[in-house]
Amino acid sequence: MGSIFSKIITGDIPCYKIAENEECFAFLDIAPLAVGHTLVVPKIEVDRYFDLSNEDIASINIFAKQVAEAIEKVVPCKRIGVAVIGLEVPHAHIHLIPLNSVEDINFERRKLELSQEELAETASQIREALG
């Protein structure tokens, strides 16, 4: 049985997709810390980030950089924070979070409650910024 992220990648569970390539997939977090909070996952199902091969780590980080640059064009912020935690879902992933203060990346904070329309519009704007 695949992880929830594997089911998102295959389209079995809907998401607000940002981008994908042969190795990686990016989509909005539906319980975000900030508008534009995006998850970047490898398409291969590996539980722990550092169990990925060196090549896969390089690939996901290069992909995440491209996504982060697009988020920064759309969401007013000082920078994009990066977090690899991996306790919530047994599938390696990177959080890209627009930051204006260090508190913006506090995972114990209450999550935003955004409408489907707000999430869809944000995803559309980030996809457009990716070109």
C-alpha positions, 0 to 999 in steps of 0.5 A, a space after each residue: 500500500 502506497 503512502 498518501 503522497 504516492 496516491 497524490 502522485 498517481 492521481 488517486 488523491 486530488 491535489 493542487 499540483 504545482 509541477 512535476 518532472 520524471 523524478 519529482 512532484 510538487 503540490 500545495 500543502 492543504 494545511 499550510 503554515 503560509 500561503 504558498 506552502 508547497 511540498 516537494 516529493 520524489 516520485 519513488 517512495 522512500 520513507 527517510 530523506 537521507 535514504 534517498 540516493 545522492 542523485 535523488 537528493 540532488 534532483 529533488 533539491 534542484 527541482 525544489 529550487 525552481 519551485 521556490 523561485 516561482 513561489 517567491 515571485 507570487 507570494 510576498 515574503 522575505 525568503 523561502 524557508 526549507 524544512 525536512 521533517 518527515 514525521 507526518 508521512 512515511 515518504 521523503 519530502 521537502 517543505 517550501 514555506 514563504 517566510 517573513 519571520 522565523 515564526 512562519 516556519 514553526 510547525 506547532 503554530 495553527 495552520 491556515 484554513 484556505 478555501 479550495 478557490 484560494 488554494 487553486 488560485 495560488 497553485 495557478 499563479 505559481 505554475 504560471 511563474 514557473 513558465 
